[in-house]
Amino acid sequence: MPKKKVNKHTPGGTINPKVLKVNDLKKELKKRKLETSGLKAALIKRLEESIEMEKQPQDDDDDDDDDNEEEQSNNNNNMDIETESSTTKTKEEQPQPTISKIKTKQNKMNTTIKPEIIMTTPTTPSSKISHHIFQPLYGAQTDGPVCFLLETDSVTILLDCGWDETFDINILEPLRNIASKVDLILISHGDLNHIGALPYALKQFDFKKNPPVYLTIPVQRLGEMCLLDALFNRGWSGRDTLLVKKNDMDDDDINEEEDENKQLFTVEDIEYCFREKSIPLNYRQNLTITGLEKGSMTITPFSAGHTLGMLSFYSK
């Protein structure tokens, strides 16, 4: 019986590698400058991959034609929309969300186009913007006494109120100028550089708002002892009088001595500052200030770590 003739080509006109003999497979691979060694299964697979790659340019051309037709259709639609919108404009244009970008994505396995629209809405700037000003009154660039001012929209806070053993009142002039707007006072350390001017300032400066003083109990006790020690070392007492006055001085020397040794604060001033004006705080105890224009403010003291009772403050 005559052998049945095998069709070596697929219905599309391409070669069917599975029905070719080994020699025919090697010939086809050689035409395509491919490797001709290996088993028949490997040769078939190699030839099929080559044929599949030859088909892709034709498929891509078909896709490009479809894309061009789709793009032309979209352009025509956009022209129609622009013509229609130009005839319906009103005199007063209302602010509308703006389209910042229009992107098109096309999946290689799917020829449908998916538009992605990113919308942005115009925002109106807030009429009320919070402002915080932190200002060193003195001591920021030295190792001496320090005093700082923190101003927010609704509250003004004095941070520390230091002095030194010279008790020079000229140092305190920046503090005198802002005393009237201070709402509260926070003290971080119990030494002279952080608390030394507080009794004098509370007595002599115009603190119109009668600000309370917040500190820890160790700072309260250490600060009182530190100032009492400084007062007695200076030769001052609990009364506003001069202790140094020698009979053998002439009048000019006495007047000069009086200016230099004029008592600036007394024991009573120290006791008033630390026993009546001071309010002790514990570590991590929240101090909440309410009734402010923009809500409330919370101040939390934390241990500064290097000496007894010393504080750092966190506010929000």
Wavefront OBJ file of the C-alpha trace (Angstrom):
o trace
v 0.000 0.000 0.000
v 1.260 3.501 -0.750
v 2.290 5.522 2.344
v 0.035 8.321 3.478
v 1.475 11.689 2.600
v 2.242 13.838 5.683
v 1.608 17.588 5.510
v 4.750 19.319 6.626
v 3.076 22.759 6.829
v 0.377 24.126 9.103
v -2.845 25.611 7.674
v -1.312 29.109 8.096
v 1.548 28.259 5.770
v 4.276 27.860 8.377
v 6.423 24.761 8.892
v 5.154 22.084 11.307
v 8.345 20.955 13.147
v 6.672 17.936 14.770
v 6.240 16.046 11.443
v 9.725 16.755 10.062
v 12.503 14.219 10.062
v 15.764 14.889 11.835
v 17.583 15.855 8.636
v 14.767 18.248 7.674
v 14.844 19.768 11.143
v 18.587 20.342 10.908
v 18.181 21.963 7.484
v 15.563 24.390 8.799
v 17.693 25.216 11.816
v 20.741 25.735 9.637
v 18.787 28.157 7.431
v 18.084 30.199 10.562
v 21.725 29.944 11.713
v 20.768 27.969 14.835
v 22.432 25.057 16.615
v 21.747 21.686 14.877
v 23.040 19.294 17.538
v 20.936 17.380 20.049
v 18.052 14.962 20.188
v 15.005 15.269 17.929
v 12.848 16.663 20.750
v 15.393 19.427 21.388
v 15.566 20.228 17.654
v 11.753 20.443 17.447
v 11.581 22.766 20.441
v 14.374 24.971 19.050
v 12.664 25.283 15.669
v 9.254 25.993 17.223
v 10.734 28.839 19.266
v 12.357 30.310 16.164
v 9.098 30.123 14.181
v 7.197 31.720 17.091
v 9.657 34.624 17.149
v 9.214 35.103 13.403
v 5.484 35.531 13.925
v 5.796 38.351 16.513
v 6.743 41.272 14.205
v 3.625 40.601 12.160
v 1.479 40.545 15.330
v 3.077 43.787 16.570
v 2.330 45.462 13.247
v -1.299 44.431 13.634
v -1.374 45.854 17.167
v 0.170 49.139 15.961
v -2.521 49.448 13.317
v -5.183 48.928 15.994
v -3.530 51.513 18.252
v -3.422 54.103 15.444
v -7.089 53.562 14.682
v -7.979 53.907 18.414
v -5.863 57.090 18.791
v -7.484 58.644 15.726
v -10.906 57.852 17.169
v -10.000 59.444 20.522
v -8.713 62.595 18.812
v -11.971 62.930 16.934
v -13.947 62.523 20.156
v -11.811 65.142 21.941
v -12.421 67.635 19.114
v -16.151 67.084 19.449
v -16.035 67.603 23.236
v -13.999 70.824 22.950
v -16.398 72.232 20.369
v -19.399 71.451 22.550
v -17.843 72.840 25.785
v -16.867 76.140 24.160
v -20.513 76.924 23.476
v -21.697 76.260 27.050
v -19.321 78.522 29.057
v -20.977 80.830 31.621
v -19.936 84.346 32.649
v -19.063 83.331 36.219
v -16.804 80.289 36.288
v -16.896 78.290 39.518
v -13.629 76.662 40.749
v -13.668 73.037 39.677
v -11.348 70.137 40.357
v -8.617 70.140 37.741
v -7.345 67.143 35.837
v -3.589 67.203 36.141
v -2.765 64.171 33.989
v -4.470 61.664 31.735
v -2.540 58.482 31.168
v -3.308 55.446 29.065
v -2.211 51.940 29.937
v -2.256 49.031 27.528
v -1.747 45.459 28.610
v 0.352 43.431 26.184
v -2.006 40.493 26.571
v -5.107 42.677 26.170
v -5.598 45.239 23.437
v -8.186 47.343 25.361
v -7.012 50.816 26.496
v -7.725 51.829 30.117
v -7.623 55.607 30.838
v -6.270 56.638 34.279
v -7.417 60.109 35.447
v -5.667 61.785 38.386
v -7.872 64.486 39.973
v -6.542 67.423 42.010
v -8.833 69.815 43.868
v -7.756 73.462 44.414
v -7.115 74.128 48.104
v -7.686 77.412 49.928
v -4.846 78.424 52.306
v -5.874 78.415 55.959
v -6.648 81.830 57.381
v -5.052 80.821 60.711
v -1.495 79.533 60.736
v 0.158 78.583 64.023
v 3.352 80.441 64.901
v 5.923 79.441 67.538
v 8.820 81.763 68.410
v 11.690 80.610 70.634
v 13.845 83.542 71.718
v 16.936 83.550 73.979
v 16.742 86.635 76.223
v 20.284 86.176 77.485
v 22.895 83.457 77.991
v 22.567 81.662 74.629
v 26.222 82.190 73.648
v 27.871 82.123 77.078
v 28.355 79.735 79.998
v 26.640 82.157 82.382
v 22.997 82.642 83.413
v 20.287 81.736 80.906
v 16.730 82.829 80.179
v 14.527 81.944 77.197
v 11.087 82.923 75.928
v 8.676 80.648 74.041
v 5.770 82.415 72.325
v 2.857 80.550 70.733
v -0.451 81.811 69.351
v -2.105 81.796 72.755
v 0.470 81.442 75.538
v 3.874 82.934 76.404
v 6.239 80.824 78.533
v 9.393 81.956 80.342
v 11.991 79.165 80.460
v 14.424 79.627 83.375
v 15.357 82.937 85.010
v 19.061 82.845 85.786
v 21.504 85.267 87.379
v 25.078 85.037 88.656
v 26.952 86.033 91.816
v 27.645 89.562 90.486
v 23.885 90.342 90.582
v 24.247 92.813 87.737
v 20.754 94.169 87.021
v 21.773 95.219 83.499
v 21.803 91.550 82.488
v 18.066 91.375 83.222
v 16.933 94.232 80.952
v 15.656 91.889 78.171
v 13.568 90.113 80.810
v 12.173 93.392 82.131
v 10.976 94.325 78.625
v 8.846 91.196 78.125
v 7.676 90.525 81.688
v 4.179 91.906 81.107
v 3.220 89.205 78.568
v 4.494 86.103 80.406
v 1.717 83.594 81.247
v 3.748 80.984 83.134
v 7.321 80.208 84.175
v 9.114 76.854 83.860
v 12.335 76.217 85.822
v 14.599 73.355 84.763
v 17.517 73.514 87.256
v 17.979 74.533 90.882
v 21.252 76.461 90.507
v 21.953 80.196 90.329
v 22.383 80.222 86.540
v 18.838 78.978 86.010
v 16.827 80.388 88.917
v 18.940 83.168 90.512
v 16.948 86.174 89.225
v 13.487 84.828 89.965
v 12.913 86.421 93.434
v 14.170 89.811 92.240
v 12.228 89.676 88.955
v 8.923 88.708 90.587
v 9.304 91.636 92.989
v 10.626 94.341 90.651
v 9.288 93.559 87.149
v 5.773 94.119 85.870
v 4.408 90.582 85.575
v 0.842 91.725 84.882
v -0.532 88.205 84.392
v 0.768 86.961 87.769
v 2.405 83.853 86.203
v 2.765 80.672 88.287
v 6.169 78.974 88.583
v 6.406 75.242 87.751
v 9.342 73.064 88.865
v 10.072 69.791 90.656
v 10.301 69.507 94.448
v 14.116 68.942 94.351
v 14.549 72.064 92.197
v 12.267 73.981 94.559
v 14.318 73.025 97.640
v 17.735 73.341 96.000
v 16.851 76.703 94.440
v 15.752 78.149 97.777
v 18.925 76.975 99.542
v 21.116 78.215 96.673
v 19.658 81.726 96.812
v 19.774 81.923 100.603
v 23.439 80.954 100.458
v 24.135 83.600 97.799
v 22.260 86.240 99.809
v 24.221 85.622 103.024
v 27.535 85.390 101.164
v 26.745 88.818 99.767
v 26.241 90.177 103.274
v 22.498 90.722 102.828
v 19.818 89.921 105.360
v 16.061 89.486 105.503
v 15.589 93.273 105.689
v 16.114 95.780 102.879
v 19.004 97.481 104.688
v 22.749 97.879 104.361
v 24.950 95.800 106.604
v 28.268 97.288 105.484
v 28.838 100.820 106.722
v 32.083 101.943 108.360
v 32.360 105.020 110.544
v 35.770 106.031 109.232
v 34.478 106.422 105.630
v 33.857 109.880 104.258
v 30.525 110.698 102.601
v 31.650 109.980 98.983
v 32.985 106.563 99.935
v 29.791 105.777 101.820
v 27.587 106.674 98.834
v 29.695 104.536 96.499
v 29.615 101.648 98.974
v 25.839 101.973 99.254
v 25.403 101.670 95.471
v 27.589 98.594 95.294
v 25.983 96.835 98.280
v 22.354 97.813 97.823
v 20.284 94.796 98.752
v 18.333 93.606 95.690
v 16.187 90.924 97.351
v 15.552 89.594 100.826
v 14.880 86.322 102.605
v 11.189 87.173 102.441
v 11.424 87.527 98.634
v 13.044 84.084 98.367
v 10.402 82.472 100.564
v 7.590 84.134 98.591
v 9.089 82.874 95.312
v 9.597 79.234 96.347
v 6.836 78.693 98.923
v 3.927 80.718 97.543
v 4.456 81.139 93.793
v 5.964 77.733 93.009
v 3.852 74.704 92.004
v 5.710 71.347 92.137
v 5.459 68.903 89.231
v 6.351 65.224 89.047
v 8.158 63.597 86.158
v 5.787 62.749 83.284
v 2.960 64.665 84.946
v 0.947 66.452 82.246
v 0.334 70.161 82.761
v -2.649 71.057 80.547
v -3.425 74.682 79.740
v -7.031 75.144 78.635
v -9.125 78.052 77.428
v -6.688 78.981 74.662
v -7.759 80.445 71.347
v -6.700 77.296 69.464
v -7.659 74.560 71.893
v -5.332 73.490 74.705
v -1.622 72.976 75.344
v 0.004 70.143 77.308
v 3.458 70.414 78.908
v 5.169 67.270 80.225
v 8.380 67.360 82.324
v 11.023 64.652 81.898
v 14.181 63.962 83.876
v 17.230 65.711 82.448
v 19.315 62.995 84.065
v 22.525 64.711 85.160
v 21.521 66.220 88.545
v 18.773 65.779 91.113
v 15.338 66.985 90.024
v 16.509 68.616 86.799
v 13.981 68.817 83.978
v 13.537 68.945 80.250
v 10.092 69.886 78.952
v 7.972 68.537 76.101
v 4.948 70.500 74.875
v 2.231 69.797 72.318
l 1 2 3 4 5 6 7 8 9 10 11 12 13 14 15 16 17 18 19 20 21 22 23 24 25 26 27 28 29 30 31 32 33 34 35 36 37 38 39 40 41 42 43 44 45 46 47 48 49 50 51 52 53 54 55 56 57 58 59 60 61 62 63 64 65 66 67 68 69 70 71 72 73 74 75 76 77 78 79 80 81 82 83 84 85 86 87 88 89 90 91 92 93 94 95 96 97 98 99 100 101 102 103 104 105 106 107 108 109 110 111 112 113 114 115 116 117 118 119 120 121 122 123 124 125 126 127 128 129 130 131 132 133 134 135 136 137 138 139 140 141 142 143 144 145 146 147 148 149 150 151 152 153 154 155 156 157 158 159 160 161 162 163 164 165 166 167 168 169 170 171 172 173 174 175 176 177 178 179 180 181 182 183 184 185 186 187 188 189 190 191 192 193 194 195 196 197 198 199 200 201 202 203 204 205 206 207 208 209 210 211 212 213 214 215 216 217 218 219 220 221 222 223 224 225 226 227 228 229 230 231 232 233 234 235 236 237 238 239 240 241 242 243 244 245 246 247 248 249 250 251 252 253 254 255 256 257 258 259 260 261 262 263 264 265 266 267 268 269 270 271 272 273 274 275 276 277 278 279 280 281 282 283 284 285 286 287 288 289 290 291 292 293 294 295 296 297 298 299 300 301 302 303 304 305 306 307 308 309 310 311 312 313 314 315 316
